[in-house]
Amino acid sequence: MKNKKSLIIKSTMVILLAVYLILLYRADYAKDVSMDTIAKSMEKYDAITQLGQEDRVQLKRCYQINDTDTDGYFFYKAASPMAVEEAFIVKAKDKSQAESFLTAAQDHLSSQKNIFGGYGTDQMALLNKAEVGSKGNYVYYFCGEDASSWRQAFLSLI
């Protein structure tokens, strides 16, 4: 009887461990979606398309990321240097690269907060609600009135 009880406890623990590991793995899982598909979906938001689409030079200036180091990116930014609205998604080639891209996005947010901290109350309100994160090999940075809905739309794609 004691052996049977011990076997049941061990089996239950193994099953719980397996479920935990599966959930842990799935928490950062992201489908492999092309950046063209992501761009088409995100460009449905007028608030994003009203921003200016940025090129590789701005990518390097704002995030210190070379476009050749990525599997693609989506980058829209307000034209005015006094505006902080941005929509940025980058697809890394692997998980470690995604971590460095996430650090770059977090550094960009910190830099923006330092710039506007003393006088830009409207900008600071947007920066404090900015959405920065990663999922799978994707990293995102959204700053604007609709940042939360942009994030949800993006995450639903992947």
N, C-alpha and C positions, 0 to 999 in steps of 0.2 A: 504494500500500500504506500509506504514511504517513497519507494522508487518511482511509482506512478505519479505521485504528487510532485516530486522533484522534476520529473520529465515534463509535466504540464507547465510548471513554472518556467523552466528553461525554454520550452517551445514558445510560450507566450512572450518571453523577453526577446527572443530572436525575431519573432514576427513584429513586435513593436519597434525594434531596432531597424528592421528592414523598411517599415512604413516611414519612420523618421528620416532615414537616409533618402528615400524616394522623395519625400516632401522637401527636404533640404535641397536636393538636386533640382527639382522642378521650380523652386522659388526664384532661381536666377536663369531659368531656361527662356530662350527667345527663339522664335521661328527665324529661319534664314529668309528674310524678305529683302528684295532688291531696293536700293535707294531710289530708283525711279518710281517704284510702287509707293514708297513712303512719301516721296515728293508730291506725287499726284494726289494722294490722300490729304496731305497737310495743306496743299495749296487751295483746298476748298474753303479754307478760312480766309475771309476778306481781310481780317486784321493782320494776317501774316503776309498776304500778297501786297498789302499797302506798304509794307516795309520793303527795303531794297534787297534784291538778291545779291549776295556777296560772293566774291571770287577767292581764289587760292591765296592772293596777297593778304586779304583781310583775315582769312583763316589763320595764316601765319602770324599776323600782327596781333589778333585778339587772343588766340589760343596757343600760339607757338607750335602749331601742328602743320606739317607739310602734307599737302594733298596726296602725294605719292605714297605716303606712309599709311594711308587709309584704304578701306574698301568702298569708299564713297562718303559724301557728306551732303547735308542740307543746311543752308545757312542764309537766313534773312535777318537784316538788322536795320534799325531806324537810320535814316539819312543824317539827321541832325546829331551833332556831337553832344547835345544837351538831352538827348532822349536815350533811354536804356532798353527799350523794347527789342527783344531778339528771339528768334526761334532757331535753334541749332541742334542738329542730330549728326553724329558721326558713327560710322561702322568701322570698328577695329578689326584687324586681321586675326587677333587672338585675345584671350582673356587678360593676359598681362599688359598688352597694349591698351586694352579698354580701361584698365586701372590707371594707367598714366594719362589717358585722355580725360578720365573723370577728375583726376587731380588738376589737370589744366583748366577744366570747366569750373571747378571749385575756386581755383586761383583767380580766374577771370571774374567771378562773382565777388570775391573779396576785394579785388582791385577796383571794381565798379563802386562798391560800398565805400572804399577809402576816398575815391574821387568825389562822390556826391554827398558824403557824410556830413559835411559842415553846412551845406546850403541847399541841397536839392531835396526838399521834403517830399515832393511828388515822386521824384525818382527813387528815393529811399523806400517809400511805401511799396513801389513795384518791386524793387530789389529784395525787400524783406519777404515778399510772397513768391519770389522766383523758385522755379522747380528745377533742381539739378539732381541727376542720378544716372544709374546704369542698369541695364538688364541684358544679360548675355554679353554679346560683343558690341552692343550699342550704348552710346552715351548721349544724354540729352541735357540741354539747358534751355529753359523757356522763361522769359521775363516779359510780362505785359499783363494787361487787365485779364486776359483769358488764359494765362499760363497754365492754370490747373486743368482746364478743358483741353488744351493742346496736349498736355501730358497724357491725359486719359485716352485721347484719340490715338496718340502714338503708341501707347502701351497696348491698346486693343488690336493694333496691327501686328504686333510681334508676339 
